[in-house]
Structure formats: structure tokens, C-alpha cells
């Protein structure tokens, strides 16, 4: 489990201690306040997450959410609403489920924090983000998310917690957070099942 993380991006850097920002976040702070993850995205975490995400092993949502609830206890204590990072409808149809939605639903049951599975929409399908740099990822995701009809009223003034399976560069989380803050959210934080310590290593949602 990732027990130490930097306050903004959530990357695991125990040697730096709490309260510090990594150089990238210090130069360009993300729109979300904090990010946390239950696991580093290593070989062990992949044995759980890849079958969960791609092979229909939806029963893994509960054990993953339990670890996320422990790692994100402080975030859940402040959150007023959980929002899963959405999939585009075509990807949702092909996969059959949104893995972030399953995690958010389980986290809601464990924490008592309500969740809104359809409040945030992914309106444009984006190309795969694997192998792209942070700037290219951000450009791909520009304009890809929006609140559902009437969603702005539901997020206005509220503390929101975005839920996802894997946090890589933070481009997806940043795009979602920017839309929610523009809609009037008081703050946005991020809780993921796993965090890629080096965004160049693996994929984002």
C-alpha cells in the first residue's frame, strides 16, 4: 500500500516527507487539492487491476475499495460527494462497466459518503493516452468532460472526491477537476486504486 504521498499529485516519495510538493506540482499545481492512492502501480497491483479493468473481474472492486478507504481516510472525511471518472459511452458499451464507477459505489457503501455515478460525463472519445507526455495528454482531454444536465447545481459549493482506478500523469483527473471547479465546486480531490510513480511507465484512463 502507498502509505506516504505528496500532497498534490499523490506520487509516493516517502523520503520527502509530508507537506512538500514535487517539482512538477510546484511549477504547475494541479487543479485538484490532493491525490491519494492505495497502491503503487507495480507488478503486484497489476495482478489485481488488470483483471478488474479488462477481464470482467468486478468482484475485485470491494477489496480494492477497502484499501482505497484506508489510504484515503482523510479525503473521505472531508468529501461530500464521490464522483467516478466517466468512460465514453462507446467504451462503456464495449467493456460493459465503468471500473471507476464500481469503485466509487463500493467506497460509498464503506464510507457513507453519497456518490453520483452519472453527474460527470465524458462527451468525446479520446485516443489512448499511453506513451504520451503530460502536455499531449492534456491537449487530448481538453473539452472531453462536462457536468450532466443540472449537474452544476449539484456540485456548487460542495467538496468533491474523484474516484479512478489508476492515476498516471494526472491529466484525466486535472481535466475533470477543472470542469467541476468551473461549475462551482468548493474543492476537488482524487482517490485512486493505484498511482504510477513515473507517468512515463504506464497508461491512464
C-alpha positions as CSV (number, residue, x, y, z in Angstrom):
1,X,0.0,0.0,0.0
2,X,1.1,3.5,-0.7
3,X,1.4,4.9,2.8
4,X,3.3,8.1,2.0
5,X,2.5,10.5,-0.8
6,X,2.9,14.1,-1.8
7,X,0.0,16.4,-1.0
8,X,-0.9,17.3,-4.6
9,X,-0.1,14.7,-7.2
10,X,-0.1,11.7,-4.8
11,X,3.2,10.3,-6.0
12,X,4.9,8.1,-3.4
13,X,8.0,9.8,-2.2
14,X,8.5,8.8,1.5
15,X,11.9,10.5,1.7
16,X,10.4,13.9,1.1
17,X,8.0,13.8,4.0
18,X,4.6,15.3,4.3
19,X,3.6,18.8,3.2
20,X,6.1,19.1,0.3
21,X,5.3,19.4,-3.4
22,X,7.2,17.6,-6.1
23,X,9.0,19.8,-8.6
24,X,6.3,19.4,-11.3
25,X,3.4,20.3,-8.9
26,X,5.4,23.2,-7.5
27,X,5.9,24.6,-11.1
28,X,2.4,23.9,-12.2
29,X,0.0,22.9,-9.4
30,X,-2.9,20.7,-10.5
31,X,-6.5,22.0,-10.1
32,X,-7.3,19.3,-7.5
33,X,-6.2,19.8,-3.9
34,X,-4.8,16.4,-3.0
35,X,-4.5,12.9,-4.5
36,X,-4.1,9.6,-2.8
37,X,-3.8,6.0,-3.9
38,X,-3.9,2.6,-2.2
39,X,-1.1,1.0,-4.2
40,X,1.9,1.9,-6.3
41,X,1.1,0.6,-9.8
42,X,3.7,-2.2,-9.8
43,X,3.6,-5.9,-10.8
44,X,1.6,-6.8,-7.7
45,X,-1.0,-4.1,-8.2
46,X,-1.4,-5.0,-11.9
47,X,-2.3,-8.6,-10.9
48,X,-5.4,-7.1,-9.3
49,X,-6.2,-4.1,-11.5
50,X,-5.8,-5.6,-15.0
51,X,-8.3,-8.4,-14.5
52,X,-10.6,-6.0,-12.7
53,X,-10.4,-3.4,-15.6
54,X,-10.2,-5.7,-18.7
55,X,-11.4,-9.2,-17.8
56,X,-14.7,-8.7,-16.1
57,X,-13.4,-9.4,-12.5
58,X,-15.8,-7.0,-11.0
59,X,-15.8,-8.8,-7.6
60,X,-12.3,-7.2,-7.1
61,X,-14.0,-3.8,-6.7
62,X,-14.7,-4.4,-3.0
63,X,-11.2,-5.4,-1.8
64,X,-9.7,-2.6,-3.8
65,X,-12.2,-0.1,-2.4
66,X,-11.4,-1.3,1.2
67,X,-7.7,-0.5,0.6
68,X,-8.6,2.8,-1.0
69,X,-10.8,3.7,2.0
70,X,-7.8,3.2,4.3
71,X,-5.4,5.2,2.1
72,X,-7.9,7.9,1.5
73,X,-9.4,8.2,5.0
74,X,-8.6,11.9,5.3
75,X,-10.1,12.7,1.9
76,X,-13.3,10.7,2.6
77,X,-13.7,12.5,5.9
78,X,-14.0,15.8,4.0
79,X,-15.8,14.7,0.9
80,X,-19.5,15.5,0.4
81,X,-19.9,13.6,-2.9
82,X,-18.0,10.9,-4.7
83,X,-17.7,11.1,-8.5
84,X,-16.2,8.3,-10.7
85,X,-14.2,9.4,-13.6
86,X,-16.5,8.6,-16.5
87,X,-15.9,6.5,-19.6
88,X,-17.1,7.5,-23.0
89,X,-20.4,5.7,-23.9
90,X,-18.7,3.6,-26.6
91,X,-16.0,2.3,-24.3
92,X,-18.7,1.7,-21.6
93,X,-20.7,-0.4,-24.1
94,X,-17.7,-2.4,-25.2
95,X,-16.4,-3.0,-21.6
96,X,-19.8,-3.4,-20.0
97,X,-19.0,-1.4,-16.9
98,X,-17.1,1.6,-15.6
99,X,-14.4,0.3,-13.3
100,X,-14.2,3.7,-11.6
101,X,-18.0,3.6,-11.0
102,X,-17.7,0.2,-9.3
103,X,-15.0,1.6,-7.0
104,X,-17.0,4.7,-6.2
105,X,-20.1,2.7,-5.4
106,X,-18.2,0.4,-3.1
107,X,-16.4,3.4,-1.4
108,X,-19.8,5.0,-0.9
109,X,-21.0,1.9,0.9
110,X,-17.9,1.7,3.1
111,X,-17.7,5.3,4.0
112,X,-21.3,6.5,3.9
113,X,-20.4,9.4,1.5
114,X,-23.0,9.5,-1.3
115,X,-22.0,9.1,-4.9
116,X,-23.3,10.3,-8.2
117,X,-22.5,7.8,-11.0
118,X,-23.7,10.0,-13.9
119,X,-23.1,13.5,-12.8
120,X,-19.9,13.9,-14.8
121,X,-20.0,13.0,-18.4
122,X,-17.3,12.1,-21.0
123,X,-18.6,13.7,-24.1
124,X,-15.8,13.0,-26.5
125,X,-13.9,9.8,-27.1
126,X,-10.1,10.4,-26.8
127,X,-7.2,8.4,-28.3
128,X,-5.2,6.2,-26.0
129,X,-3.0,8.2,-23.7
130,X,-0.3,5.6,-23.1
131,X,3.1,6.8,-24.2
132,X,2.1,10.5,-24.5
133,X,3.7,13.3,-22.5
134,X,1.8,15.4,-20.0
135,X,1.2,18.2,-22.5
136,X,-0.1,15.9,-25.2
137,X,-2.4,14.1,-22.6
138,X,-3.8,17.5,-21.5
139,X,-4.5,18.5,-25.1
140,X,-6.3,15.2,-25.9
141,X,-8.6,15.7,-22.9
142,X,-9.4,19.4,-23.4
143,X,-13.2,19.7,-23.6
144,X,-13.8,16.0,-23.1
145,X,-15.8,16.3,-19.9
146,X,-18.8,18.2,-18.7
147,X,-21.4,18.0,-15.9
148,X,-24.6,16.3,-16.8
149,X,-27.7,18.5,-17.3
150,X,-28.4,20.1,-13.9
151,X,-25.1,18.9,-12.6
152,X,-23.7,22.3,-11.9
153,X,-26.3,22.9,-9.2
154,X,-25.4,19.6,-7.5
155,X,-21.7,20.4,-7.3
156,X,-21.9,24.1,-6.4
157,X,-20.2,24.8,-3.1
158,X,-19.5,21.1,-2.4
159,X,-16.3,19.2,-1.6
160,X,-15.9,16.5,-4.3
161,X,-13.8,13.4,-4.4
162,X,-13.0,12.0,-7.8
163,X,-12.5,8.2,-7.9
164,X,-10.5,6.4,-10.5
165,X,-8.6,3.1,-10.9
166,X,-5.1,4.3,-12.0
167,X,-3.7,7.8,-11.7
168,X,-0.8,8.3,-14.1
169,X,0.1,11.8,-15.2
170,X,-2.9,13.3,-13.6
171,X,-4.2,14.7,-16.9
172,X,-7.6,13.0,-16.7
173,X,-8.1,14.0,-13.1
174,X,-7.0,17.5,-13.8
175,X,-9.4,17.8,-16.8
176,X,-12.3,16.5,-14.6
177,X,-11.3,18.8,-11.7
178,X,-11.1,21.9,-13.8
179,X,-14.6,21.3,-15.2
180,X,-16.1,20.7,-11.7
181,X,-14.4,23.8,-10.2
182,X,-15.7,25.8,-13.2
183,X,-19.2,24.5,-12.3
184,X,-18.8,25.9,-8.8
185,X,-17.4,23.0,-6.7
186,X,-15.7,24.2,-3.5
187,X,-12.8,21.7,-3.9
188,X,-11.9,18.6,-5.8
189,X,-9.6,15.8,-4.5
190,X,-8.7,12.5,-6.1
191,X,-8.6,8.9,-4.8
192,X,-7.3,6.1,-7.0
193,X,-6.7,2.4,-6.5
194,X,-3.1,2.8,-7.8
195,X,-0.6,5.5,-8.6
196,X,2.0,5.2,-11.3
197,X,5.2,6.7,-9.7
198,X,6.7,7.6,-13.1
199,X,4.0,8.8,-15.5
200,X,6.1,7.5,-18.4
201,X,5.7,3.9,-17.4
202,X,2.0,3.1,-18.0
203,X,-1.4,4.1,-19.1
204,X,-4.0,6.5,-17.9
205,X,-7.8,6.1,-18.2
